[in-house]
Amino acid sequence: MAPVAMRTAAQSLSGAKPVSFWLDDPDKPAPQPALTGDERCDLLVVGGGYSGLWTALLAKERDPGRDVVLIEGHEVGWAASGRNGGFCAASLTHGLANGLSRWPRELAKLEELGERNLDAIEAAVAAYGIDCDFERTGEIDVATEPHQLAELKEMYEEAEKLGFTGLELLDRDQVRAEVDSPTFLGGLFDRRGVALLHPAKLAWGLKQACLGLGVRIYEHTRGLDLVAAGAGMAVRTPYGRVFARRVALGTNIFPSLVKRVRPYTVPVYDYALMTEPLTEEQLASIGWRNRQGLGDSANQFHYFRLSADNRILWGGYDAVYPFGGKLSAEMDHRPETYLKLAEHFFRCFPQLEGVNFSHAWGGAIDTCSRFSAFFGTAHAGKVAYAAGYTGLGVGSTRFGADVMLDLLDGERTERTELEMVRSKPMPFPPEPFAWAGIGITKWSLARSDDNGGRRNLWLKAMDKLGLGFDS
């Protein structure tokens, strides 16, 4: 990038606060007190992100008499649930292409379940009065290179063959009429399959809904270990214990209390910027009238959307894996990535030169080798878990909550009969092999983006094995 453009990008970050825009809210609810002493319940939910919150809420909806406790190690919604882009997708499979490559025989059912799940989220937001800026405006996958345009056309034709009618292929003029960037060559528009929302407010609203149904929530209460206790289970916390008939683990990126689950996920740090609110003139210069979410189609992709007050969130591209999979607050911020993202932003929207970023932040995503959630039980069916959402957990965690409750109740349902639910991804190898393999994969994906989408021998081998790395 030219020195002037580099300077513009750097200057745009000079006032950015190193905190998630979504969590930087003076009206953030106060945390519930920590657990002290012993507690007993029918169902203990570990984790106060979307996964745990939906599990607790749905458990009470299924059986209002069920006694439910939720514990959260920090504060509800503080991790991935309060730092993501706010894209709430119907897809349970991390997109149609990934679903088609892994579960072609049940893809129609997975798509149907995903649509029903998104409808149910929309209904819950309305029923519980959750003020989270929910907008079902859809998403456009945009092509910025000729080979991406061909790939989008191929996916559109594949979707038509399968009878999926919700997608619309856009040429260059059509996509630029929706959102104007000189880098856009075309797009694939899913008008109903994605909603946009304020992610932290969704978590806080789910917390309030749970409390209203009688769920007892303890924040700053980390689950330290999980052991059998009589006919049920016990989880030790810093100041007490919880004895429960059943336990649902919604800890995702944090080390699972079922240790054999840990090799199936690795943390990937993802980063995002938020602009100051755009003026009417600035918004008009890019023509973004219909408020869709957008994502480009590169392997190293960006995602971007408007907030309720017309800021642009711009995130993605860098997916950073820390050696050993160690989580660290220091990794939540990465100035070199912020600068790279700012450069890419002004390349996409040169009309917005002079706009500044108000916030810059990062956080960890739980990635698994098949890019979509996996499920299971432990301790003779008394414990259930779901993890590995790989960046699409805003919507699919509700589906995962239903799966965990089905498994804990011992029910055979259309969800538990899915191959997706009954199978596991390939676990990641131990270090240093995980570090080396992920590094080679990232390098190969970048080369593919620069080489017309052509995949080298490494990526072809990974494709054949059904393995990958993504955020």
C-alpha positions as CSV (number, residue, x, y, z in Angstrom):
1,M,0.0,0.0,0.0
2,A,1.2,3.5,-0.8
3,P,2.7,5.5,2.1
4,V,-0.2,8.1,2.0
5,A,-2.8,5.3,2.2
6,M,-0.8,3.7,5.0
7,R,-0.8,6.9,6.9
8,T,-4.5,7.4,6.4
9,A,-5.2,3.9,7.8
10,A,-2.9,4.5,10.8
11,Q,-4.5,7.9,11.5
12,S,-8.0,6.4,11.4
13,L,-7.0,4.2,14.4
14,S,-5.6,7.0,16.6
15,G,-8.7,7.3,18.8
16,A,-9.9,3.7,18.7
17,K,-10.8,2.3,22.1
18,P,-9.4,-1.2,22.7
19,V,-12.7,-2.7,23.7
20,S,-15.6,-4.4,22.0
21,F,-18.0,-1.7,20.8
22,W,-20.9,-4.0,21.9
23,L,-19.7,-4.3,25.4
24,D,-18.8,-0.6,25.8
25,D,-22.3,0.2,27.0
26,P,-23.1,2.3,30.2
27,D,-26.4,0.4,30.4
28,K,-24.7,-3.0,30.7
29,P,-26.6,-5.0,33.3
30,A,-24.9,-5.6,36.7
31,P,-23.6,-9.1,37.2
32,Q,-25.4,-11.6,39.4
33,P,-23.6,-12.5,42.7
34,A,-21.1,-15.3,42.7
35,L,-22.1,-18.7,44.2
36,T,-21.0,-19.3,47.8
37,G,-21.7,-22.6,49.4
38,D,-23.5,-25.5,48.0
39,E,-26.4,-25.5,45.5
40,R,-28.6,-28.2,44.2
41,C,-30.7,-28.4,41.0
42,D,-32.1,-30.6,38.2
43,L,-30.0,-29.1,35.5
44,L,-26.7,-27.2,35.8
45,V,-25.6,-25.2,32.8
46,V,-21.9,-24.3,32.7
47,G,-21.2,-21.2,30.6
48,G,-23.0,-17.8,30.2
49,G,-22.6,-17.2,26.5
50,Y,-25.3,-18.0,23.9
51,S,-24.8,-21.7,24.2
52,G,-25.5,-21.8,27.9
53,L,-28.2,-19.1,27.9
54,W,-30.2,-20.8,25.2
55,T,-29.9,-24.1,27.0
56,A,-31.2,-22.7,30.3
57,L,-34.0,-20.8,28.6
58,L,-35.2,-23.8,26.5
59,A,-34.9,-26.1,29.5
60,K,-37.4,-24.0,31.3
61,E,-39.6,-23.6,28.3
62,R,-39.7,-27.4,27.9
63,D,-40.4,-28.0,31.6
64,P,-41.2,-24.9,33.7
65,G,-40.9,-27.1,36.8
66,R,-37.3,-28.0,36.1
67,D,-34.9,-26.4,38.6
68,V,-32.1,-24.8,36.5
69,V,-28.8,-23.2,37.6
70,L,-26.4,-21.4,35.3
71,I,-22.8,-20.6,36.3
72,E,-20.5,-18.2,34.4
73,G,-16.8,-17.8,35.1
74,H,-16.8,-14.1,34.3
75,E,-19.9,-12.1,33.2
76,V,-22.7,-13.2,30.9
77,G,-21.8,-12.4,27.3
78,W,-18.3,-11.1,28.0
79,A,-16.4,-13.5,25.6
80,A,-17.3,-14.4,22.0
81,S,-21.0,-13.7,22.6
82,G,-20.2,-10.0,23.2
83,R,-17.4,-9.6,20.6
84,N,-18.7,-11.1,17.4
85,G,-20.0,-9.4,14.3
86,G,-23.7,-9.9,15.1
87,F,-24.4,-12.1,12.0
88,C,-27.2,-14.5,13.1
89,A,-27.3,-17.1,10.3
90,A,-29.7,-19.9,9.6
91,S,-26.9,-22.1,8.4
92,L,-26.0,-24.9,10.9
93,T,-23.2,-26.2,8.6
94,H,-21.0,-23.0,8.2
95,G,-22.5,-22.4,4.8
96,L,-24.1,-24.4,2.0
97,A,-20.7,-25.5,0.5
98,N,-19.4,-27.0,3.7
99,G,-22.7,-28.7,4.4
100,L,-22.8,-30.2,0.9
101,S,-19.2,-31.5,1.2
102,R,-19.9,-33.2,4.5
103,W,-23.6,-34.2,4.8
104,P,-25.0,-34.2,1.3
105,R,-27.8,-36.7,2.0
106,E,-29.2,-34.8,5.0
107,L,-28.4,-31.2,3.7
108,A,-32.1,-30.5,2.9
109,K,-33.1,-31.5,6.5
110,L,-30.2,-29.4,7.9
111,E,-31.3,-26.4,5.9
112,E,-34.9,-26.8,7.0
113,L,-33.8,-27.1,10.7
114,G,-31.6,-24.0,10.3
115,E,-34.4,-22.0,8.9
116,R,-36.8,-23.1,11.7
117,N,-34.1,-22.3,14.2
118,L,-33.6,-18.7,12.9
119,D,-37.4,-18.2,12.9
120,A,-37.5,-19.4,16.5
121,I,-34.8,-16.9,17.5
122,E,-36.7,-14.1,15.9
123,A,-39.9,-15.2,17.7
124,A,-38.0,-15.4,21.1
125,V,-36.6,-11.9,20.6
126,A,-40.2,-10.7,20.1
127,A,-41.8,-12.8,22.9
128,Y,-39.3,-11.8,25.6
129,G,-39.0,-8.2,24.4
130,I,-35.2,-8.5,23.8
131,D,-34.0,-5.1,22.5
132,C,-31.1,-6.2,20.4
133,D,-31.6,-4.3,17.2
134,F,-32.7,-7.5,15.4
135,E,-33.0,-6.9,11.6
136,R,-33.6,-9.8,9.2
137,T,-31.9,-8.0,6.3
138,G,-30.0,-10.9,4.8
139,E,-26.4,-11.2,3.7
140,I,-24.5,-10.8,0.4
141,D,-21.4,-12.8,-0.3
142,V,-19.4,-10.6,-2.6
143,A,-16.8,-11.5,-5.2
144,T,-13.7,-9.3,-5.4
145,E,-11.7,-11.6,-7.8
146,P,-12.9,-13.2,-11.0
147,H,-12.4,-16.8,-9.7
148,Q,-14.7,-15.9,-6.7
149,L,-17.4,-14.8,-9.1
150,A,-17.2,-18.2,-10.8
151,E,-17.4,-20.0,-7.5
152,L,-20.5,-18.0,-6.4
153,K,-22.2,-18.8,-9.7
154,E,-21.3,-22.5,-9.2
155,M,-22.8,-22.4,-5.7
156,Y,-25.9,-20.7,-6.9
157,E,-26.5,-23.3,-9.6
158,E,-25.8,-26.1,-7.1
159,A,-28.4,-24.6,-4.7
160,E,-31.0,-24.4,-7.6
161,K,-30.4,-28.1,-8.4
162,L,-31.1,-29.0,-4.7
163,G,-34.3,-26.9,-4.8
164,F,-33.1,-24.1,-2.5
165,T,-34.7,-21.0,-3.9
166,G,-33.7,-18.3,-1.4
167,L,-30.5,-17.2,-3.2
168,E,-30.2,-14.5,-5.8
169,L,-27.1,-14.1,-8.1
170,L,-26.1,-10.5,-8.6
171,D,-23.8,-9.2,-11.3
172,R,-21.4,-6.3,-10.9
173,D,-24.0,-3.5,-11.4
174,Q,-26.6,-5.2,-9.3
175,V,-24.3,-5.7,-6.3
176,R,-22.9,-2.2,-6.5
177,A,-26.5,-0.9,-6.6
178,E,-26.9,-2.5,-3.2
179,V,-23.6,-1.4,-1.7
180,D,-21.1,0.5,-3.8
181,S,-17.4,-0.6,-3.7
182,P,-15.1,-0.5,-6.7
183,T,-13.8,-3.9,-5.6
184,F,-17.1,-5.7,-6.0
185,L,-17.5,-7.8,-9.1
186,G,-20.8,-9.6,-8.2
187,G,-22.5,-11.3,-5.3
188,L,-24.8,-14.0,-4.0
189,F,-27.7,-12.6,-1.9
190,D,-29.4,-14.6,0.8
191,R,-32.3,-12.3,1.6
192,R,-33.8,-14.3,4.5
193,G,-31.1,-16.6,5.8
194,V,-29.3,-14.1,8.0
195,A,-30.4,-11.5,10.6
196,L,-28.2,-8.8,12.0
197,L,-28.3,-7.9,15.7
198,H,-26.5,-6.3,18.7
199,P,-24.7,-9.4,20.0
200,A,-24.1,-8.3,23.6
201,K,-27.7,-7.1,24.0
202,L,-28.9,-10.5,22.8
203,A,-26.9,-12.1,25.5
204,W,-28.1,-9.7,28.2
205,G,-31.7,-10.1,27.0
206,L,-31.4,-13.9,27.2
207,K,-30.0,-13.5,30.7
208,Q,-33.0,-11.4,31.7
209,A,-35.4,-13.9,30.1
210,C,-33.8,-16.8,32.0
211,L,-34.0,-14.9,35.3
212,G,-37.7,-14.2,34.6
213,L,-38.4,-17.9,34.2
214,G,-36.7,-18.8,37.5
215,V,-33.2,-19.8,36.4
216,R,-30.7,-19.0,39.1
217,I,-27.6,-17.4,37.6
218,Y,-24.3,-17.1,39.3
219,E,-21.6,-14.9,37.6
220,H,-17.9,-14.8,38.5
221,T,-18.4,-18.5,39.3
222,R,-16.0,-20.7,37.3
223,G,-16.6,-24.5,37.0
224,L,-13.3,-26.0,38.2
225,D,-14.0,-29.7,37.9
226,L,-16.7,-32.2,37.2
227,V,-17.2,-35.5,39.1
228,A,-19.9,-38.1,39.7
229,A,-21.9,-37.6,42.9
230,G,-24.4,-40.3,43.7
231,A,-27.0,-40.5,41.0
232,G,-25.9,-37.2,39.5
233,M,-22.9,-34.9,39.1
234,A,-21.1,-32.3,41.1
235,V,-19.2,-29.2,39.8
236,R,-16.7,-27.5,42.1
237,T,-16.5,-23.7,42.0
238,P,-14.2,-21.3,43.7
239,Y,-16.5,-20.8,46.7
240,G,-18.8,-23.8,46.6
241,R,-20.3,-26.7,44.7
242,V,-23.3,-27.4,42.5
243,F,-24.9,-30.9,42.7
244,A,-27.1,-31.6,39.7
245,R,-29.0,-34.5,38.1
246,R,-27.8,-33.4,34.7
247,V,-25.1,-31.0,33.4
248,A,-24.9,-29.1,30.0
249,L,-21.5,-27.7,29.1
250,G,-21.6,-24.5,27.0
251,T,-18.0,-23.5,27.5
252,N,-17.0,-23.7,23.9
253,I,-13.5,-22.2,23.5
254,F,-12.7,-22.6,27.2
255,P,-11.2,-26.0,28.3
256,S,-14.0,-28.5,28.6
257,L,-14.7,-30.1,31.9
258,V,-14.8,-33.3,29.9
259,K,-11.1,-33.6,29.1
260,R,-11.4,-35.9,26.2
261,V,-13.3,-33.2,24.3
262,R,-10.5,-30.7,24.4
263,P,-8.5,-32.0,21.4
264,Y,-11.5,-31.3,19.1
265,T,-11.2,-27.5,19.3
266,V,-8.5,-24.9,19.0
267,P,-8.8,-21.2,19.7
268,V,-8.6,-18.8,16.8
269,Y,-8.3,-15.1,17.5
270,D,-10.5,-12.9,15.3
271,Y,-10.4,-9.1,15.2
272,A,-12.7,-6.3,14.3
273,L,-13.0,-2.5,13.9
274,M,-16.0,-0.2,14.3
275,T,-16.1,3.2,12.7
276,E,-17.6,6.3,14.1
277,P,-21.2,6.9,13.0
278,L,-21.4,7.8,9.3
279,T,-23.0,11.0,8.2
280,E,-25.9,10.9,5.7
281,E,-23.5,12.0,3.0
282,Q,-21.0,9.3,3.8
283,L,-23.7,6.6,3.9
284,A,-25.1,7.9,0.6
285,S,-21.6,7.7,-1.0
286,I,-21.6,3.9,-0.6
287,G,-25.3,3.5,-1.2
288,W,-25.9,1.1,1.7
289,R,-29.6,1.6,2.0
290,N,-31.0,-1.9,2.7
291,R,-28.7,-2.7,5.7
292,Q,-27.6,-6.2,4.6
293,G,-24.6,-7.9,6.1
294,L,-21.7,-8.5,3.7
295,G,-18.8,-10.9,3.5
296,D,-16.2,-11.3,0.8
297,S,-15.5,-14.7,-0.7
298,A,-11.7,-15.1,-0.1
299,N,-10.3,-17.8,2.0
300,Q,-9.0,-15.0,4.3
301,F,-12.3,-13.1,4.3
302,H,-13.8,-10.0,5.7
303,Y,-17.3,-9.5,7.2
304,F,-18.9,-6.1,7.5
305,R,-22.3,-4.6,8.5
306,L,-24.0,-1.5,9.7
307,S,-24.9,-0.9,13.4
308,A,-28.1,0.6,14.5
309,D,-26.5,4.1,14.6
310,N,-24.9,3.6,11.1
311,R,-21.4,2.7,12.1
312,I,-19.6,0.1,9.9
313,L,-18.2,-3.0,11.7
314,W,-15.3,-4.4,9.6
315,G,-13.7,-7.6,10.8
316,G,-12.1,-10.9,9.9
317,Y,-9.1,-11.7,7.5
318,D,-6.5,-12.5,10.2
319,A,-7.2,-15.8,12.0
320,V,-4.5,-16.1,14.6
321,Y,-3.7,-19.4,16.4
322,P,-1.6,-19.1,19.5
323,F,1.0,-21.9,20.0
324,G,-0.3,-24.5,22.3
325,G,-3.9,-23.2,22.0
326,K,-3.3,-21.0,25.1
327,L,-5.9,-18.3,25.8
328,S,-4.5,-15.0,26.8
329,A,-6.0,-11.5,27.4
330,E,-2.9,-10.2,25.6
331,M,-4.2,-11.8,22.4
332,D,-7.4,-9.8,22.5
333,H,-5.6,-6.9,20.9
334,R,-3.3,-7.0,17.9
335,P,-2.3,-3.6,16.5
336,E,-0.7,-5.0,13.4
337,T,-4.0,-6.7,12.5
338,Y,-6.0,-3.5,13.2
339,L,-3.7,-1.6,10.8
340,K,-4.1,-4.3,8.1
341,L,-7.9,-4.2,8.6
342,A,-8.0,-0.4,8.3
343,E,-5.9,-0.6,5.1
344,H,-8.4,-3.1,3.6
345,F,-11.4,-1.0,4.7
346,F,-10.2,2.0,2.8
347,R,-9.3,-0.1,-0.2
348,C,-12.9,-1.4,-0.2
349,F,-14.5,2.0,0.5
350,P,-12.2,4.8,-0.8
351,Q,-15.3,7.0,-0.7
352,L,-14.9,7.0,3.1
353,E,-11.4,8.4,3.3
354,G,-11.3,10.5,6.6
355,V,-13.6,8.2,8.6
356,N,-12.1,7.2,11.9
357,F,-12.5,4.0,13.9
358,S,-14.0,4.4,17.4
359,H,-13.3,0.8,18.6
360,A,-10.8,-2.0,17.9
361,W,-11.0,-5.4,19.6
362,G,-10.5,-9.1,19.3
363,G,-11.4,-12.4,20.9
364,A,-11.2,-16.2,20.6
365,I,-13.4,-18.4,18.5
366,D,-13.7,-22.1,19.1
367,T,-12.7,-23.8,15.8
368,C,-13.0,-27.4,14.9
369,S,-11.7,-29.2,11.8
370,R,-15.1,-29.5,10.1
371,F,-16.1,-25.8,10.8
372,S,-19.4,-26.6,12.4
373,A,-20.6,-27.7,15.9
374,F,-20.2,-31.2,17.2
375,F,-22.1,-32.8,20.1
376,G,-21.9,-35.6,22.6
377,T,-22.5,-37.0,26.1
378,A,-20.3,-38.2,29.0
379,H,-20.8,-39.8,32.4
380,A,-23.4,-42.3,31.2
381,G,-25.5,-39.6,29.5
382,K,-25.7,-37.3,32.6
383,V,-23.5,-34.7,30.9
384,A,-23.9,-33.2,27.4
385,Y,-21.7,-30.8,25.5
386,A,-21.7,-28.8,22.2
387,A,-18.7,-27.0,20.8
388,G,-16.8,-26.1,17.6
389,Y,-19.2,-23.5,16.2
390,T,-16.3,-21.8,14.2
391,G,-17.7,-18.3,14.1
392,L,-21.3,-19.1,13.2
393,G,-22.6,-19.6,16.8
394,V,-24.8,-16.6,17.1
395,G,-27.7,-18.6,15.5
396,S,-26.6,-22.2,15.7
397,T,-26.0,-22.2,19.5
398,R,-29.8,-22.3,19.9
399,F,-29.9,-25.4,17.8
400,G,-27.0,-26.9,19.8
401,A,-28.9,-26.1,23.1
402,D,-31.9,-28.2,21.8
403,V,-29.5,-31.0,20.9
404,M,-28.0,-31.0,24.3
405,L,-31.4,-31.1,26.0
406,D,-32.5,-33.9,23.7
407,L,-29.4,-35.9,24.6
408,L,-29.8,-35.3,28.4
409,D,-33.5,-36.3,28.2
410,G,-32.6,-39.5,26.4
411,E,-34.9,-38.5,23.5
412,R,-34.6,-39.7,19.9
413,T,-35.5,-36.7,17.8
414,E,-35.0,-35.5,14.3
415,R,-32.0,-33.6,15.7
416,T,-30.3,-36.6,17.5
417,E,-30.8,-38.8,14.4
418,L,-28.7,-36.5,12.2
419,E,-25.3,-37.8,11.1
420,M,-24.0,-34.3,11.9
421,V,-25.0,-34.9,15.6
422,R,-23.9,-38.6,15.8
423,S,-20.4,-38.0,14.3
424,K,-17.3,-36.1,15.5
425,P,-14.8,-34.1,13.6
426,M,-11.1,-35.1,13.4
427,P,-9.3,-34.0,16.5
428,F,-6.3,-31.6,16.2
429,P,-2.9,-33.2,16.7
430,P,-0.7,-32.3,19.7
431,E,1.9,-29.6,19.5
432,P,4.1,-28.9,17.7
433,F,2.2,-30.6,14.9
434,A,-1.0,-28.5,15.4
435,W,1.1,-25.3,15.1
436,A,2.9,-26.5,12.0
437,G,-0.2,-27.9,10.3
438,I,-2.2,-24.7,11.0
439,G,0.7,-22.5,9.8
440,I,1.0,-24.5,6.5
441,T,-2.7,-24.3,6.0
442,K,-2.9,-20.5,6.6
443,W,0.1,-20.0,4.2
444,S,-1.6,-22.2,1.6
445,L,-4.9,-20.4,1.9
446,A,-3.2,-17.0,1.4
447,R,-1.4,-18.4,-1.7
448,S,-4.7,-19.7,-3.0
449,D,-6.3,-16.2,-2.7
450,D,-3.3,-14.7,-4.6
451,N,-3.3,-17.5,-7.2
452,G,-6.8,-17.4,-8.7
453,G,-8.3,-19.7,-6.1
454,R,-6.0,-22.7,-7.1
455,R,-5.4,-25.0,-4.2
456,N,-2.0,-26.5,-3.7
457,L,-1.3,-30.2,-2.8
458,W,-1.5,-29.5,0.9
459,L,-5.0,-28.0,0.6
460,K,-6.1,-30.8,-1.7
461,A,-5.0,-33.4,0.8
462,M,-6.8,-31.5,3.6
463,D,-9.9,-31.4,1.4
464,K,-9.7,-35.2,0.8
465,L,-9.4,-35.8,4.6
466,G,-12.2,-33.4,5.4
467,L,-9.9,-31.2,7.4
468,G,-9.4,-27.4,7.5
469,F,-8.8,-24.3,9.5
470,D,-11.1,-21.3,9.5
471,S,-12.7,-18.6,11.7
